[in-house]
């Protein structure tokens, strides 16, 4: 059974529930880059306000946006180390992908995510919705991928996806799948 590889910051990570993303470690603060903009380098436009979905992280994706991604059980809101989150589990776990979206409100930045994960087997810096982003996985990204997108100098969004069925289309490029969902969240934040 595949397990979603989680974001490991500082001392590592602990999977508390197999098949569910978990990011229960803390991160040290990122240092300022010396720019006068409050946005992380690579971010175009004004900061995105995460408070729009902080109190309702399951509102970060609409039913119309979720429909082409698969069939999901009722979304499960929660709160983790990074901030409020929502987990959309596939109705049929062995057939579809699951996605967890976190509003990173604890001060962890895109630069922190990049620095922490750049040595993993799968890692790439990219842009999502015109914003600085990165995607990674500890193994081969055939069942899991995490994508973080910088929304300001103090925040980000984190999308973690996993899929149990490595024959499913999403497993061919799980990072493309997590980036696609991240782009939808960014679109809704810009809304």
SEKOL-943142 format. One line per field, with one value per atom (N, C-alpha, C): residue number from 1; x, y, z. Coordinates in Angstrom, 1 decimal. Atoms other than C-alpha are relative to their C-alpha. Example, Ala and Ser with C-alpha at 12.3 -4.5 7.8 and 13.67 -1.06 7.14 Angstrom:
BEGIN
n: (1, 1, 1, 2, 2, 2) $
c1: (0.9, 12.3, 0.9, -0.9, 13.7, -0.8) $
c2: (-1.2, -4.5, 1.2, -1.1, -1.1, 1.1) $
c3: (0.0, 7.8, 0.0, 0.0, 7.1, 0.8) $
END
This chain:
BEGIN
n: (1, 1, 1, 2, 2, 2, 3, 3, 3, 4, 4, 4, 5, 5, 5, 6, 6, 6, 7, 7, 7, 8, 8, 8, 9, 9, 9, 10, 10, 10, 11, 11, 11, 12, 12, 12, 13, 13, 13, 14, 14, 14, 15, 15, 15, 16, 16, 16, 17, 17, 17, 18, 18, 18, 19, 19, 19, 20, 20, 20, 21, 21, 21, 22, 22, 22, 23, 23, 23, 24, 24, 24, 25, 25, 25, 26, 26, 26, 27, 27, 27, 28, 28, 28, 29, 29, 29, 30, 30, 30, 31, 31, 31, 32, 32, 32, 33, 33, 33, 34, 34, 34, 35, 35, 35, 36, 36, 36, 37, 37, 37, 38, 38, 38, 39, 39, 39, 40, 40, 40, 41, 41, 41, 42, 42, 42, 43, 43, 43, 44, 44, 44, 45, 45, 45, 46, 46, 46, 47, 47, 47, 48, 48, 48, 49, 49, 49, 50, 50, 50, 51, 51, 51, 52, 52, 52, 53, 53, 53, 54, 54, 54, 55, 55, 55, 56, 56, 56, 57, 57, 57, 58, 58, 58, 59, 59, 59, 60, 60, 60, 61, 61, 61, 62, 62, 62, 63, 63, 63, 64, 64, 64, 65, 65, 65, 66, 66, 66, 67, 67, 67, 68, 68, 68, 69, 69, 69, 70, 70, 70, 71, 71, 71, 72, 72, 72, 73, 73, 73, 74, 74, 74, 75, 75, 75, 76, 76, 76, 77, 77, 77, 78, 78, 78, 79, 79, 79, 80, 80, 80, 81, 81, 81, 82, 82, 82, 83, 83, 83, 84, 84, 84, 85, 85, 85, 86, 86, 86, 87, 87, 87, 88, 88, 88, 89, 89, 89, 90, 90, 90, 91, 91, 91, 92, 92, 92, 93, 93, 93, 94, 94, 94, 95, 95, 95, 96, 96, 96, 97, 97, 97, 98, 98, 98, 99, 99, 99, 100, 100, 100, 101, 101, 101, 102, 102, 102, 103, 103, 103, 104, 104, 104, 105, 105, 105, 106, 106, 106, 107, 107, 107, 108, 108, 108, 109, 109, 109, 110, 110, 110, 111, 111, 111, 112, 112, 112, 113, 113, 113, 114, 114, 114, 115, 115, 115, 116, 116, 116, 117, 117, 117, 118, 118, 118, 119, 119, 119, 120, 120, 120, 121, 121, 121, 122, 122, 122, 123, 123, 123, 124, 124, 124, 125, 125, 125, 126, 126, 126, 127, 127, 127, 128, 128, 128, 129, 129, 129, 130, 130, 130, 131, 131, 131, 132, 132, 132, 133, 133, 133, 134, 134, 134, 135, 135, 135, 136, 136, 136, 137, 137, 137, 138, 138, 138, 139, 139, 139, 140, 140, 140, 141, 141, 141, 142, 142, 142, 143, 143, 143, 144, 144, 144, 145, 145, 145, 146, 146, 146, 147, 147, 147, 148, 148, 148, 149, 149, 149, 150, 150, 150, 151, 151, 151, 152, 152, 152, 153, 153, 153, 154, 154, 154, 155, 155, 155, 156, 156, 156, 157, 157, 157, 158, 158, 158, 159, 159, 159, 160, 160, 160, 161, 161, 161, 162, 162, 162, 163, 163, 163, 164, 164, 164, 165, 165, 165, 166, 166, 166, 167, 167, 167, 168, 168, 168, 169, 169, 169, 170, 170, 170, 171, 171, 171, 172, 172, 172, 173, 173, 173, 174, 174, 174, 175, 175, 175, 176, 176, 176, 177, 177, 177, 178, 178, 178, 179, 179, 179, 180, 180, 180, 181, 181, 181, 182, 182, 182, 183, 183, 183, 184, 184, 184, 185, 185, 185, 186, 186, 186, 187, 187, 187, 188, 188, 188, 189, 189, 189, 190, 190, 190, 191, 191, 191) $
c1: (0.8, 0.0, 0.9, -0.8, 1.4, -0.5, 0.3, 1.5, 0.5, -0.3, 1.5, 1.3, -1.2, 5.0, -0.3, 0.3, 4.8, 1.2, -1.0, 6.6, 0.8, -0.9, 9.6, 0.8, -0.7, 10.8, 0.7, -0.8, 13.5, 0.4, -0.5, 13.7, -0.5, 0.6, 11.7, -1.5, 1.4, 8.2, -0.5, 0.6, 5.9, -1.3, 1.3, 3.1, -0.8, 0.9, 0.3, -1.1, 1.1, -2.3, 0.4, -0.4, -1.2, -1.0, 0.9, -2.6, -0.5, 0.4, -3.2, 1.2, -1.1, -0.9, 0.1, -0.3, 0.7, 1.2, -1.1, 3.0, 0.1, 0.1, 3.5, 1.4, -1.2, 6.9, 0.1, -0.1, 8.0, 1.1, -1.1, 10.2, 0.5, -0.6, 12.6, -0.4, 0.4, 11.9, 1.0, -0.8, 13.2, 0.6, -0.6, 15.6, -0.5, 0.4, 14.7, 1.0, -0.8, 16.0, 0.6, -0.6, 16.8, -0.8, 0.8, 14.1, -1.0, 1.0, 11.7, -1.4, 1.3, 8.7, -0.3, 0.4, 6.7, -0.3, 0.2, 6.2, 1.3, -1.2, 8.7, 0.4, -0.5, 10.9, -0.7, 0.7, 9.2, -1.5, 1.5, 5.7, -0.4, 0.5, 3.9, -1.3, 1.3, 1.2, 0.0, 0.1, 0.0, -0.1, 0.1, 0.1, -1.4, 1.3, -2.7, -0.4, 0.5, -4.9, -0.5, 0.4, -5.0, -1.2, 1.2, -7.7, -1.3, 1.2, -10.2, -0.5, 0.4, -10.1, 0.6, -0.5, -8.4, -1.0, 1.1, -11.7, -0.8, 0.8, -13.1, 0.9, -0.9, -10.2, -0.7, 0.7, -12.7, -0.7, 0.6, -14.0, 1.1, -1.1, -10.6, -0.2, 0.3, -11.9, -1.6, 1.4, -15.4, -0.4, 0.4, -17.5, 0.2, -0.2, -17.2, 1.5, -1.4, -13.4, 0.4, -0.3, -13.3, -0.6, 0.6, -15.6, 0.9, -0.9, -13.0, 1.2, -1.1, -10.5, -0.3, 0.4, -12.5, -1.2, 1.1, -15.1, 0.5, -0.5, -14.6, -1.0, 0.8, -16.0, -0.2, 0.1, -17.2, 1.3, -1.4, -14.2, 0.1, -0.3, -12.6, 0.9, -0.8, -11.4, 0.8, -0.8, -8.6, 1.0, -1.0, -5.7, 1.3, -1.3, -2.0, 1.0, -1.2, 1.4, 0.0, -0.1, 1.3, -1.2, 1.2, -2.3, -1.2, 1.3, -5.9, 0.1, -0.1, -6.4, -1.3, 1.1, -8.9, 0.5, -0.4, -8.6, -1.2, 1.0, -10.6, 0.5, -0.3, -10.4, -0.8, 0.7, -11.2, -1.1, 1.1, -14.6, 0.5, -0.6, -12.8, 1.5, -1.4, -9.4, 1.0, -0.9, -7.9, -0.1, 0.1, -9.0, 0.3, -0.2, -8.8, 1.1, -1.0, -6.4, -0.7, 0.5, -6.8, 0.9, -0.7, -5.8, -0.2, 0.1, -5.0, 0.5, -0.4, -4.9, 0.2, -0.3, -3.3, 0.2, -0.3, -3.4, 1.2, -1.1, 0.1, 0.1, 0.1, -0.4, 1.0, -0.9, 2.4, 1.3, -1.2, 5.0, 1.0, -0.8, 6.5, -0.1, 0.1, 7.4, 0.4, -0.4, 8.0, 1.5, -1.5, 11.7, 0.4, -0.2, 11.6, -0.3, 0.3, 9.8, 1.1, -1.0, 12.4, 1.3, -1.3, 15.4, -0.1, 0.1, 14.0, -0.1, 0.3, 13.0, 0.9, -0.7, 15.5, 1.0, -0.9, 17.7, -0.7, 0.7, 14.9, 0.1, -0.2, 14.9, -0.8, 0.8, 12.1, -0.2, 0.1, 12.3, 0.1, -0.1, 11.6, -0.6, 0.6, 11.1, -0.8, 0.9, 8.3, -0.8, 0.9, 5.6, -1.4, 1.4, 1.9, -0.8, 0.8, -0.5, 0.8, -0.9, 2.4, 0.7, -0.7, 3.7, 1.1, -1.1, 6.9, -0.5, 0.5, 6.3, 1.1, -0.9, 8.0, -0.8, 0.7, 7.0, 1.1, -1.0, 8.7, -0.7, 0.4, 8.5, 1.3, -1.2, 10.9, 0.4, -0.4, 10.8, 0.0, 0.1, 9.7, -1.2, 1.2, 6.5, -1.0, 1.0, 4.5, -1.3, 1.1, 2.1, -0.3, 0.2, 2.6, 0.8, -0.8, 3.7, -0.6, 0.4, 3.6, 0.4, -0.3, 3.4, -0.3, 0.2, 3.9, 0.1, 0.0, 3.1, 0.1, -0.2, 4.3, -1.1, 1.1, 1.4, 0.4, -0.5, 3.4, 1.3, -1.3, 6.6, -0.3, 0.3, 4.8, -0.9, 1.0, 2.5, 0.2, 0.0, 2.0, -1.3, 0.9, -0.4, 0.8, -0.6, 0.5, -1.0, 0.9, -1.2, 0.8, -0.6, -0.4, -1.0, 0.9, -1.7, 0.5, -0.4, -1.6, -1.0, 0.8, -2.9, 0.5, -0.3, -3.0, 0.2, -0.1, -3.4, 1.0, -1.1, -0.2, -0.3, 0.4, -2.0, -0.9, 0.8, -4.2, 0.7, -0.7, -3.5, 0.8, -0.7, -2.5, 1.3, -1.2, 0.2, 1.2, -1.0, 2.1, 0.8, -0.7, 2.9, -0.8, 0.7, 1.7, 0.2, -0.3, 3.4, -0.8, 0.9, 1.5, -1.4, 1.3, -1.7, 0.0, 0.1, -0.8, 0.2, -0.1, 0.3, -1.3, 1.3, -3.1, -0.9, 0.9, -4.9, 0.4, -0.5, -2.6, -0.4, 0.4, -3.4, -1.5, 1.4, -7.1, -0.2, 0.1, -6.6, 0.5, -0.5, -4.5, -1.0, 1.0, -7.2, -1.1, 1.1, -9.8, 0.5, -0.5, -7.5, 0.0, 0.0, -7.1, -1.4, 1.4, -10.9, -0.5) $
c2: (-1.2, 0.0, 1.2, -1.3, 3.4, 0.9, -1.0, 6.1, 1.4, -1.3, 9.8, 0.4, -0.5, 11.1, 1.5, -1.3, 14.2, 0.9, -1.1, 17.4, -0.2, 0.1, 16.9, 1.2, -1.2, 20.0, -0.2, 0.1, 20.3, -1.4, 1.3, 16.9, -1.2, 1.1, 14.8, 0.1, 0.1, 13.7, -1.3, 1.2, 11.2, -0.3, 0.4, 9.4, -0.6, 0.4, 9.0, -0.9, 0.8, 7.4, -0.3, 0.4, 5.4, 0.4, -0.4, 6.8, 1.4, -1.4, 10.2, 0.9, -0.9, 13.1, 0.5, -0.5, 14.3, 0.8, -0.9, 17.2, 0.5, -0.4, 17.3, 0.4, -0.5, 18.8, 1.5, -1.4, 22.4, 0.4, -0.5, 24.6, 1.2, -1.2, 27.2, 1.1, -1.2, 30.7, 0.2, -0.3, 31.7, 1.4, -1.3, 34.6, 0.9, -0.9, 37.7, 0.0, 0.1, 37.8, 1.4, -1.3, 41.5, 0.9, -0.8, 42.6, 0.8, -0.9, 45.4, -0.5, 0.5, 43.5, -0.9, 0.9, 41.6, -1.4, 1.3, 38.8, -0.7, 0.7, 36.0, 0.2, -0.2, 36.3, -1.0, 0.8, 35.0, 0.1, -0.2, 36.0, 1.3, -1.2, 38.4, 0.5, -0.5, 40.7, 0.1, -0.2, 41.4, -1.3, 1.2, 39.0, -0.6, 0.6, 36.5, -0.2, 0.1, 36.5, -1.4, 1.4, 33.0, 0.0, -0.1, 34.2, -0.3, 0.3, 33.8, -1.5, 1.4, 30.0, -0.6, 0.5, 29.8, -0.6, 0.4, 29.4, -1.1, 1.0, 27.1, -0.6, 0.5, 25.3, -0.9, 0.8, 23.0, 0.8, -0.9, 26.0, 0.4, -0.4, 26.3, -0.6, 0.7, 24.0, -0.1, 0.1, 24.1, -1.4, 1.3, 21.1, -0.1, 0.0, 22.1, -0.3, 0.2, 22.1, -1.5, 1.4, 18.7, -1.1, 1.0, 16.9, -0.6, 0.6, 16.4, -0.8, 0.7, 15.2, -1.4, 1.3, 12.2, 0.1, 0.1, 11.1, 0.0, -0.1, 12.1, -0.2, 0.0, 11.4, 1.4, -1.4, 14.4, 0.5, -0.5, 16.7, 0.0, 0.0, 16.5, 1.2, -1.1, 19.8, -0.4, 0.2, 19.8, 1.1, -1.0, 21.7, -0.8, 0.6, 20.7, 1.0, -0.8, 22.1, 1.3, -1.1, 24.3, 1.0, -0.9, 25.6, -0.8, 0.7, 24.7, -0.7, 0.8, 22.0, -0.6, 0.8, 20.0, -1.2, 1.3, 16.4, -0.5, 0.6, 15.1, -1.4, 1.4, 11.3, -0.6, 0.6, 9.3, -0.9, 0.9, 7.5, -1.4, 1.3, 4.4, 0.1, -0.3, 4.6, -0.7, 0.8, 1.9, 0.4, -0.5, 3.8, 1.4, -1.4, 7.5, 0.6, -0.7, 10.1, 0.8, -0.8, 12.0, 1.2, -1.3, 15.6, 0.6, -0.7, 17.5, 1.4, -1.4, 21.3, 0.7, -0.6, 23.3, 1.5, -1.4, 27.1, 0.2, 0.0, 27.5, 1.4, -1.3, 30.2, 0.1, 0.0, 29.3, 0.7, -0.8, 31.5, -0.8, 0.8, 28.7, 0.6, -0.6, 30.2, -1.0, 0.8, 28.8, -0.2, 0.2, 29.4, -1.1, 1.0, 27.2, -1.4, 1.3, 24.4, -0.4, 0.3, 24.7, -0.5, 0.4, 24.6, -1.4, 1.2, 21.7, -1.2, 1.1, 19.5, -0.1, 0.0, 20.3, -1.2, 1.1, 17.3, -1.3, 1.2, 14.8, -0.6, 0.6, 12.3, 0.7, -0.7, 14.1, 1.4, -1.4, 17.9, 0.9, -1.0, 20.8, 1.3, -1.3, 24.5, 0.4, -0.3, 25.8, 1.3, -1.1, 28.5, -0.6, 0.4, 27.9, 1.3, -1.2, 30.6, 1.3, -1.1, 33.0, 0.2, 0.0, 32.3, -1.0, 0.9, 30.7, -1.2, 1.2, 27.1, -1.1, 1.2, 23.7, -1.2, 1.3, 20.1, -1.0, 1.0, 17.1, -1.3, 1.3, 13.5, -0.7, 0.7, 11.3, -1.2, 1.2, 8.4, 0.4, -0.2, 8.4, 0.7, -0.8, 10.4, -0.8, 0.8, 7.5, -0.2, 0.1, 7.5, 1.3, -1.1, 10.8, 1.2, -1.2, 14.4, 1.2, -1.2, 17.6, 1.3, -1.2, 21.1, 1.2, -1.3, 24.4, 1.1, -1.3, 27.8, 1.1, -1.2, 31.0, 1.0, -0.9, 33.4, 1.4, -1.3, 36.1, -0.4, 0.2, 36.5, -0.8, 0.7, 34.8, -1.2, 1.1, 32.2, -0.7, 0.9, 29.5, -0.8, 1.1, 26.9, -1.3, 1.3, 23.2, -1.0, 1.0, 20.6, -1.4, 1.4, 16.9, -0.9, 1.0, 14.2, -1.4, 1.3, 10.5, -0.9, 0.9, 7.6, -1.4, 1.4, 3.9, -0.8, 0.8, 2.7, 0.6, -0.5, 3.1, -0.1, 0.1, 2.3, 1.1, -1.1, 5.3, 1.1, -1.1, 8.3, 1.0, -1.0, 10.6, -0.5, 0.5, 8.2, 0.2, -0.2, 8.8, 1.3, -1.3, 12.4, 0.6, -0.4, 12.9, 1.5, -1.4, 16.3, 0.9, -0.8, 17.5, 0.1, 0.1, 16.4, 1.0, -0.9, 18.3, 1.4, -1.3, 21.3, 0.5, -0.4, 21.3, 0.4, -0.3, 21.3, 1.3, -1.2, 24.0, 1.2, -1.1, 26.2, 0.3, -0.2, 25.8, 0.8, -0.7, 27.0, 1.4, -1.3, 29.9, 0.9, -0.7, 30.9, 0.4, -0.3, 30.8, 1.1, -1.1, 32.9, 1.3, -1.3, 35.5, 0.5, -0.2, 35.2, 1.3) $
c3: (0.0, 0.0, 0.0, 0.1, -1.0, 1.1, -1.0, 1.6, -0.5, 0.4, 0.9, 0.7, -0.6, 1.5, 0.4, -0.5, 3.6, 0.0, 0.0, 3.9, 1.3, -1.2, 6.3, 0.2, -0.3, 7.8, 1.4, -1.2, 10.5, 0.3, -0.4, 12.2, -0.7, 0.7, 9.8, 0.1, 0.0, 9.5, 0.6, -0.5, 11.1, -0.6, 0.6, 9.3, 1.1, -1.0, 11.8, -0.4, 0.5, 9.6, -1.5, 1.4, 6.5, -1.0, 1.0, 3.4, 0.1, -0.2, 4.8, 0.1, -0.1, 4.4, 1.5, -1.3, 7.6, 0.0, -0.1, 8.2, 1.4, -1.4, 11.9, 0.6, -0.5, 12.2, -0.1, 0.1, 12.6, -0.9, 0.9, 10.4, 0.7, -0.4, 11.3, -0.9, 0.8, 10.0, -1.1, 1.1, 6.6, 0.2, -0.1, 6.4, -1.1, 1.0, 4.5, -1.2, 1.2, 0.9, -0.3, 0.2, 1.1, -1.0, 0.9, -1.4, 0.8, -0.7, -0.6, -0.1, 0.2, -1.9, 1.2, -1.0, 0.7, -0.6, 0.7, -1.9, -0.2, 0.3, -2.3, -1.4, 1.4, -5.3, -0.9, 1.0, -8.4, 0.1, -0.1, -7.2, -0.7, 0.7, -9.5, 0.6, -0.5, -8.3, 1.5, -1.4, -4.8, 0.8, -0.8, -1.9, -0.1, -0.1, -1.8, 1.4, -1.3, 1.3, 0.3, -0.4, 2.8, 0.9, -0.9, 5.3, -0.7, 0.8, 2.5, 0.2, -0.2, 3.1, 1.3, -1.2, 6.5, 0.9, -0.9, 8.4, -0.7, 0.8, 5.6, -1.1, 1.0, 3.9, -1.1, 1.0, 2.1, -1.0, 1.0, 0.3, -1.1, 0.9, -1.5, -1.4, 1.3, -4.3, -0.1, 0.2, -5.8, -0.5, 0.5, -6.7, -1.5, 1.4, -10.4, -0.3, 0.2, -10.1, 0.4, -0.4, -8.3, -0.9, 0.8, -10.7, -1.1, 1.0, -13.5, 0.7, -0.7, -10.8, 0.5, -0.5, -9.8, 0.9, -0.9, -7.3, 1.4, -1.3, -3.7, 1.1, -1.2, -0.2, 0.4, -0.6, 1.8, 0.5, -0.4, 2.4, 1.5, -1.4, 5.8, 0.4, -0.4, 7.3, 1.2, -1.1, 9.8, 0.2, -0.2, 11.2, 0.3, -0.2, 11.1, 0.4, -0.4, 11.9, -0.9, 0.9, 8.8, 0.0, 0.0, 9.2, -0.3, 0.3, 8.3, -1.3, 1.2, 5.7, -0.3, 0.4, 3.8, -0.8, 0.7, 2.6, -0.7, 0.8, -0.3, -0.3, 0.2, -0.3, -1.2, 1.1, -3.4, 0.5, -0.3, -3.2, 0.0, 0.1, -4.3, 0.0, -0.3, -2.8, -0.9, 0.9, -5.1, -1.4, 1.4, -8.2, -0.2, 0.2, -7.6, 0.9, -0.8, -6.3, 1.2, -1.1, -3.0, 0.1, 0.0, -2.4, 1.4, -1.3, 0.8, -0.3, 0.2, 0.6, 1.3, -1.3, 3.4, -0.3, 0.0, 3.9, 1.0, -0.8, 5.2, 0.7, -0.7, 7.9, 1.2, -1.2, 10.4, -0.3, 0.4, 8.6, -0.9, 0.9, 6.5, -1.4, 1.3, 3.1, -1.1, 1.1, -0.3, 0.0, -0.1, 0.2, 1.0, -1.0, 3.3, -0.6, 0.6, 1.4, -1.0, 1.0, -1.4, 0.7, -0.7, 1.0, 0.6, -0.7, 2.9, -0.9, 0.8, 0.0, -1.3, 1.3, -2.8, -0.2, 0.1, -2.0, -0.2, 0.2, -2.5, -1.4, 1.3, -5.3, -1.1, 1.0, -7.1, 0.5, -0.4, -6.9, -1.2, 1.0, -9.2, 0.4, -0.2, -8.9, -1.3, 1.1, -11.1, 0.3, -0.4, -11.2, -0.2, 0.1, -10.6, 0.1, 0.1, -11.6, 0.1, 0.0, -12.0, 1.3, -1.3, -8.5, 0.2, -0.3, -7.3, 0.7, -0.5, -6.6, 0.0, 0.1, -6.1, 0.3, -0.2, -6.3, 0.3, -0.4, -4.7, 0.5, -0.6, -3.6, 0.5, -0.5, -1.6, -0.8, 0.8, -4.0, -1.5, 1.5, -7.7, -0.5, 0.4, -7.7, -0.7, 0.7, -8.9, 0.8, -0.8, -6.0, 0.8, -0.9, -4.2, -0.6, 0.3, -4.8, 0.8, -0.8, -2.8, -0.9, 0.7, -4.4, 1.0, -0.8, -2.4, -1.0, 0.8, -3.9, 0.9, -0.8, -2.4, -0.2, 0.1, -1.7, 0.6, -0.6, 0.3, 0.6, -0.7, 2.3, 1.3, -1.2, 5.2, -0.2, 0.2, 3.6, -1.3, 1.2, 1.0, 0.1, 0.0, 0.0, -0.3, 0.2, 0.1, -0.5, 0.5, -2.0, 0.0, 0.0, -1.3, -0.7, 0.6, -3.5, 0.1, 0.0, -3.3, -0.8, 0.8, -5.4, 0.3, -0.3, -4.5, -1.3, 1.2, -8.1, -1.0, 0.8, -10.0, -1.5, 1.4, -13.2, -0.4, 0.3, -13.0, -0.7, 0.8, -15.3, 0.9, -0.8, -12.4, 0.5, -0.5, -11.3, -1.0, 1.0, -14.5, 0.2, -0.4, -13.3, 1.2, -1.1, -9.8, 0.3, -0.2, -9.6, -0.9, 0.9, -12.6, 0.6, -0.6, -10.8, 1.2, -1.2, -7.5, -0.5, 0.5, -9.5, -0.6, 0.6, -11.4, 1.1, -1.1, -8.1, 0.7, -0.6, -6.7, -0.8, 0.9, -9.8, 0.3, -0.3, -9.0, 1.3, -1.3, -5.4, -0.2, 0.3, -6.6, -0.7, 0.8, -9.1, 1.0, -1.0, -6.2, 1.0, -0.8, -4.0, -0.6, 0.8, -6.7, -0.3, 0.3, -7.3, 0.0) $
END
